Amino acid sequence: MRESGYVSEGNDLIAATEAGLKAAGEVPPAPSSAAERLAMWCGRLPSPAPEILRALAVQGDHMMDAADLAAALGKKPTGGHWNSGIAVLRNNGLIEADGRRFRASELLRSGWAGGSGRCPSIDRNALARVTEQAVRKS
């Protein structure tokens, strides 16, 4: 891209040039709501990251224990598959962690707190039961 003149570099930054923008064509607008950002990321992440992220987004500000989160998703909170999902979310700044407790980053949880909005592909009843159990534990 640099050799084609589509990007320029300077001061540790990379920017699209006018030729790069023209070659890119129409660029869709950036997602502006938490639901749009969640949908965008979930469409690009490898499994099980989208499921984990959706479940955490529904929880709003509430930190969710890894065991409770995994139980709500019918998964085990150990092993390479689970750990790679958590790692992808952490590495992209999509979740916040406190030990083995997680929540979606602020940009993804805005608007979901308190059950407002709709987060697709989540069994909200199962998640509500697990959340109640987690709150009773704390």
C-alpha positions as CSV (number, residue, x, y, z in Angstrom):
1,M,0.0,0.0,0.0
2,R,2.9,2.3,0.8
3,E,4.6,1.5,-2.5
4,S,1.3,2.2,-4.4
5,G,1.0,5.6,-2.7
6,Y,-2.2,4.7,-0.8
7,V,-0.7,5.4,2.7
8,S,1.8,7.7,4.2
9,E,3.8,7.3,7.4
10,G,5.1,9.9,9.8
11,N,5.6,10.4,13.5
12,D,4.7,6.7,14.1
13,L,1.3,7.2,12.4
14,I,0.0,5.7,9.2
15,A,-2.7,7.7,7.2
16,A,-4.5,7.1,4.0
17,T,-3.5,9.4,1.2
18,E,-6.0,11.0,-1.2
19,A,-5.1,8.3,-3.7
20,G,-5.7,5.7,-1.0
21,L,-9.1,7.1,-0.2
22,K,-10.1,7.1,-3.8
23,A,-8.9,3.5,-4.3
24,A,-10.9,2.4,-1.2
25,G,-14.1,3.7,-2.7
26,E,-17.1,4.4,-0.5
27,V,-16.4,3.7,3.1
28,P,-19.3,2.9,5.4
29,P,-19.7,5.2,8.4
30,A,-18.2,4.1,11.7
31,P,-20.8,2.5,14.0
32,S,-22.2,5.1,16.4
33,S,-24.1,3.1,18.9
34,A,-23.1,0.3,21.3
35,A,-25.3,-2.1,19.4
36,E,-23.7,-1.2,16.1
37,R,-20.2,-1.6,17.5
38,L,-21.1,-4.9,19.1
39,A,-22.5,-6.2,15.8
40,M,-19.5,-5.0,13.9
41,W,-17.0,-6.7,16.2
42,C,-19.0,-9.9,16.6
43,G,-19.1,-10.3,12.8
44,R,-15.3,-10.2,12.7
45,L,-14.2,-12.2,15.7
46,P,-13.4,-15.9,15.8
47,S,-15.4,-18.3,18.1
48,P,-16.0,-18.2,21.0
49,A,-15.2,-14.4,21.3
50,P,-18.5,-13.2,19.8
51,E,-20.6,-15.3,22.2
52,I,-18.5,-14.1,25.2
53,L,-18.7,-10.5,24.1
54,R,-22.5,-10.6,23.6
55,A,-23.0,-12.1,27.0
56,L,-20.9,-9.5,28.7
57,A,-22.5,-6.6,26.8
58,V,-25.9,-7.6,28.1
59,Q,-24.5,-7.4,31.7
60,G,-23.8,-3.7,31.4
61,D,-21.4,-2.5,34.2
62,H,-21.7,-5.8,36.1
63,M,-18.4,-7.8,36.2
64,M,-19.1,-11.5,35.5
65,D,-17.1,-14.4,36.9
66,A,-15.5,-16.6,34.2
67,A,-17.2,-19.7,35.6
68,D,-20.7,-18.0,35.6
69,L,-20.1,-16.6,32.1
70,A,-19.0,-20.0,30.7
71,A,-22.0,-21.7,32.4
72,A,-24.4,-19.2,30.8
73,L,-22.8,-20.0,27.4
74,G,-22.7,-23.8,27.9
75,K,-18.9,-23.8,27.8
76,K,-16.0,-24.6,30.1
77,P,-13.9,-21.6,31.3
78,T,-10.6,-23.4,30.7
79,G,-8.6,-24.7,27.8
80,G,-7.3,-23.2,24.6
81,H,-10.6,-22.5,22.9
82,W,-12.0,-20.5,25.9
83,N,-8.6,-18.8,26.6
84,S,-8.1,-17.8,23.0
85,G,-11.6,-16.1,22.9
86,I,-10.7,-14.2,26.1
87,A,-7.3,-13.2,24.7
88,V,-8.7,-11.9,21.4
89,L,-11.2,-9.8,23.3
90,R,-8.5,-8.5,25.7
91,N,-6.0,-7.8,22.9
92,N,-8.6,-5.7,21.0
93,G,-9.6,-3.7,24.1
94,L,-13.2,-5.2,24.0
95,I,-13.3,-6.4,27.6
96,E,-12.1,-5.2,30.9
97,A,-10.8,-7.8,33.4
98,D,-10.3,-8.0,37.1
99,G,-8.7,-11.3,37.7
100,R,-11.1,-13.9,36.4
101,R,-14.0,-11.4,36.3
102,F,-14.9,-9.7,33.0
103,R,-17.2,-7.0,31.5
104,A,-17.5,-5.5,28.1
105,S,-15.6,-2.3,27.4
106,E,-17.5,0.9,28.0
107,L,-18.1,1.5,24.3
108,L,-19.8,-1.8,24.0
109,R,-21.9,-1.9,27.1
110,S,-23.5,1.6,26.8
111,G,-27.1,1.1,26.1
112,W,-27.3,-2.5,27.2
113,A,-27.2,-1.9,31.0
114,G,-30.4,-2.7,32.8
115,G,-31.6,-4.9,29.9
116,S,-32.4,-2.1,27.6
117,G,-32.0,-2.8,23.9
118,R,-31.7,-6.2,22.3
119,C,-28.6,-8.3,22.0
120,P,-29.0,-11.1,19.5
121,S,-28.0,-14.7,20.0
122,I,-28.2,-14.6,23.8
123,D,-30.5,-16.7,25.9
124,R,-31.4,-13.8,28.2
125,N,-33.4,-16.0,30.6
126,A,-30.3,-18.3,31.2
127,L,-28.1,-15.2,31.5
128,A,-30.5,-13.6,34.0
129,R,-30.4,-16.8,36.2
130,V,-26.6,-16.9,36.1
131,T,-26.4,-13.2,36.9
132,E,-28.7,-13.6,39.9
133,Q,-26.5,-16.4,41.2
134,A,-23.4,-14.3,40.7
135,V,-24.9,-11.3,42.5
136,R,-25.9,-13.5,45.4
137,K,-22.3,-14.8,45.6
138,S,-20.8,-11.3,45.9
